[in-house]
Amino acid sequence: MSEFRMACPAHEGSAEIRLHQKNNAVSIAELKDIAAGDAGSTYHFYYDNGQLIFALNDAMPFGEPTATRLLQRRYYYHQGSPILCTRKSAEGPSDKVESLLQKAPNEPVDCSFAPKVQRLASVVLKGAAATDELKKLLCPRPPH
């Protein structure tokens, strides 16, 4: 396993990346995208021979302790193209919302966000050498 971190300019967020290797190739990558404030999400990318086959995206919990909301998206790929995209969400007390999410049904959704997830997965796969490229994808752009 290898790890690296990246910070956006002006403290506008950061990211933590873990790459898990199997047979000298990355098989799983984990990206924790920490936006400024309390926002952000975690991605788990699964690869087969360097090709993205599945991505799981969990948004960080948001809301009040009595009404915390969780959102999870799943992206399935075959030969470089998205074939199924789903989401599920749950809302409830912060100590129970995780189990509510586990029981929530997956709902099929439009795959319009899948290409961006795929770009992110391909950049993460490159490791620390792609830090500048990752900043372009994750960090807020300054106003013109």
Contacts in CASP RR format, 6 or more apart in sequence:
PFRMAT RR
TARGET T0000
AUTHOR 0000-0000-0000
METHOD contacts of the structure
MODEL  1
MSEFRMACPAHEGSAEIRLHQKNNAVSIAELKDIAAGDAGSTYHFYYDNG
QLIFALNDAMPFGEPTATRLLQRRYYYHQGSPILCTRKSAEGPSDKVESL
LQKAPNEPVDCSFAPKVQRLASVVLKGAAATDELKKLLCPRPPH
1 18 0 8 1.000
1 19 0 8 1.000
1 20 0 8 1.000
1 21 0 8 1.000
2 18 0 8 1.000
2 19 0 8 1.000
2 21 0 8 1.000
2 127 0 8 1.000
2 128 0 8 1.000
3 16 0 8 1.000
3 17 0 8 1.000
3 18 0 8 1.000
3 19 0 8 1.000
4 16 0 8 1.000
4 17 0 8 1.000
4 127 0 8 1.000
4 128 0 8 1.000
4 131 0 8 1.000
5 14 0 8 1.000
5 15 0 8 1.000
5 16 0 8 1.000
5 17 0 8 1.000
6 14 0 8 1.000
6 15 0 8 1.000
6 17 0 8 1.000
6 131 0 8 1.000
6 134 0 8 1.000
6 135 0 8 1.000
6 138 0 8 1.000
7 13 0 8 1.000
7 14 0 8 1.000
8 14 0 8 1.000
8 135 0 8 1.000
8 138 0 8 1.000
8 139 0 8 1.000
8 140 0 8 1.000
9 135 0 8 1.000
9 139 0 8 1.000
9 142 0 8 1.000
11 36 0 8 1.000
12 35 0 8 1.000
12 36 0 8 1.000
12 139 0 8 1.000
12 140 0 8 1.000
13 34 0 8 1.000
13 35 0 8 1.000
13 36 0 8 1.000
13 138 0 8 1.000
13 139 0 8 1.000
14 34 0 8 1.000
15 31 0 8 1.000
15 32 0 8 1.000
15 33 0 8 1.000
15 34 0 8 1.000
15 134 0 8 1.000
15 138 0 8 1.000
16 31 0 8 1.000
16 32 0 8 1.000
16 34 0 8 1.000
17 29 0 8 1.000
17 30 0 8 1.000
17 31 0 8 1.000
17 32 0 8 1.000
17 124 0 8 1.000
17 127 0 8 1.000
17 128 0 8 1.000
17 134 0 8 1.000
18 29 0 8 1.000
18 30 0 8 1.000
19 26 0 8 1.000
19 28 0 8 1.000
19 29 0 8 1.000
19 124 0 8 1.000
19 125 0 8 1.000
19 127 0 8 1.000
20 26 0 8 1.000
20 27 0 8 1.000
20 28 0 8 1.000
20 29 0 8 1.000
20 30 0 8 1.000
21 27 0 8 1.000
25 47 0 8 1.000
25 49 0 8 1.000
25 50 0 8 1.000
26 47 0 8 1.000
26 50 0 8 1.000
26 125 0 8 1.000
27 46 0 8 1.000
27 47 0 8 1.000
27 48 0 8 1.000
28 44 0 8 1.000
28 45 0 8 1.000
28 46 0 8 1.000
28 47 0 8 1.000
29 43 0 8 1.000
29 44 0 8 1.000
29 45 0 8 1.000
29 47 0 8 1.000
29 121 0 8 1.000
29 124 0 8 1.000
29 125 0 8 1.000
30 42 0 8 1.000
30 43 0 8 1.000
30 44 0 8 1.000
30 45 0 8 1.000
31 42 0 8 1.000
31 43 0 8 1.000
31 45 0 8 1.000
31 120 0 8 1.000
31 124 0 8 1.000
32 42 0 8 1.000
33 40 0 8 1.000
33 41 0 8 1.000
33 42 0 8 1.000
33 43 0 8 1.000
33 138 0 8 1.000
34 40 0 8 1.000
36 140 0 8 1.000
38 60 0 8 1.000
38 62 0 8 1.000
39 60 0 8 1.000
39 62 0 8 1.000
40 59 0 8 1.000
40 60 0 8 1.000
41 57 0 8 1.000
41 58 0 8 1.000
41 59 0 8 1.000
41 60 0 8 1.000
42 57 0 8 1.000
42 58 0 8 1.000
42 60 0 8 1.000
43 55 0 8 1.000
43 56 0 8 1.000
43 57 0 8 1.000
43 117 0 8 1.000
43 120 0 8 1.000
43 121 0 8 1.000
43 124 0 8 1.000
44 55 0 8 1.000
44 56 0 8 1.000
45 52 0 8 1.000
45 54 0 8 1.000
45 55 0 8 1.000
45 120 0 8 1.000
45 121 0 8 1.000
45 124 0 8 1.000
45 125 0 8 1.000
46 52 0 8 1.000
46 53 0 8 1.000
46 54 0 8 1.000
46 55 0 8 1.000
47 53 0 8 1.000
47 121 0 8 1.000
47 125 0 8 1.000
50 125 0 8 1.000
51 77 0 8 1.000
51 79 0 8 1.000
51 80 0 8 1.000
52 77 0 8 1.000
52 80 0 8 1.000
52 118 0 8 1.000
52 121 0 8 1.000
52 122 0 8 1.000
53 76 0 8 1.000
53 77 0 8 1.000
53 78 0 8 1.000
54 74 0 8 1.000
54 75 0 8 1.000
54 76 0 8 1.000
54 77 0 8 1.000
55 74 0 8 1.000
55 75 0 8 1.000
55 77 0 8 1.000
55 117 0 8 1.000
55 118 0 8 1.000
55 121 0 8 1.000
56 72 0 8 1.000
56 73 0 8 1.000
56 74 0 8 1.000
56 75 0 8 1.000
57 72 0 8 1.000
57 73 0 8 1.000
57 74 0 8 1.000
57 75 0 8 1.000
57 117 0 8 1.000
58 70 0 8 1.000
58 71 0 8 1.000
58 72 0 8 1.000
59 70 0 8 1.000
59 71 0 8 1.000
59 72 0 8 1.000
61 68 0 8 1.000
61 69 0 8 1.000
61 70 0 8 1.000
61 94 0 8 1.000
61 97 0 8 1.000
62 68 0 8 1.000
62 69 0 8 1.000
63 69 0 8 1.000
65 93 0 8 1.000
65 94 0 8 1.000
66 92 0 8 1.000
66 93 0 8 1.000
66 94 0 8 1.000
67 91 0 8 1.000
67 92 0 8 1.000
67 93 0 8 1.000
68 91 0 8 1.000
68 92 0 8 1.000
68 93 0 8 1.000
68 94 0 8 1.000
68 97 0 8 1.000
69 89 0 8 1.000
69 90 0 8 1.000
69 91 0 8 1.000
69 92 0 8 1.000
69 97 0 8 1.000
70 89 0 8 1.000
70 90 0 8 1.000
70 91 0 8 1.000
70 97 0 8 1.000
70 98 0 8 1.000
70 100 0 8 1.000
70 101 0 8 1.000
71 87 0 8 1.000
71 88 0 8 1.000
71 89 0 8 1.000
72 87 0 8 1.000
72 88 0 8 1.000
72 89 0 8 1.000
72 101 0 8 1.000
73 85 0 8 1.000
73 86 0 8 1.000
73 87 0 8 1.000
73 109 0 8 1.000
73 113 0 8 1.000
74 84 0 8 1.000
74 85 0 8 1.000
74 86 0 8 1.000
74 87 0 8 1.000
74 106 0 8 1.000
75 82 0 8 1.000
75 84 0 8 1.000
75 85 0 8 1.000
75 111 0 8 1.000
75 113 0 8 1.000
75 114 0 8 1.000
75 117 0 8 1.000
75 118 0 8 1.000
76 82 0 8 1.000
76 83 0 8 1.000
76 84 0 8 1.000
76 85 0 8 1.000
77 83 0 8 1.000
77 114 0 8 1.000
77 118 0 8 1.000
80 118 0 8 1.000
82 111 0 8 1.000
82 114 0 8 1.000
82 115 0 8 1.000
82 118 0 8 1.000
84 108 0 8 1.000
84 111 0 8 1.000
85 108 0 8 1.000
85 109 0 8 1.000
85 110 0 8 1.000
85 111 0 8 1.000
85 113 0 8 1.000
85 114 0 8 1.000
86 106 0 8 1.000
86 107 0 8 1.000
86 108 0 8 1.000
86 109 0 8 1.000
87 106 0 8 1.000
87 107 0 8 1.000
87 109 0 8 1.000
88 101 0 8 1.000
88 104 0 8 1.000
88 105 0 8 1.000
88 106 0 8 1.000
88 107 0 8 1.000
89 101 0 8 1.000
89 104 0 8 1.000
90 97 0 8 1.000
90 100 0 8 1.000
90 101 0 8 1.000
90 103 0 8 1.000
90 104 0 8 1.000
91 97 0 8 1.000
91 100 0 8 1.000
92 100 0 8 1.000
119 137 0 8 1.000
120 137 0 8 1.000
120 138 0 8 1.000
123 130 0 8 1.000
123 133 0 8 1.000
123 134 0 8 1.000
123 137 0 8 1.000
124 130 0 8 1.000
124 134 0 8 1.000
126 133 0 8 1.000
END
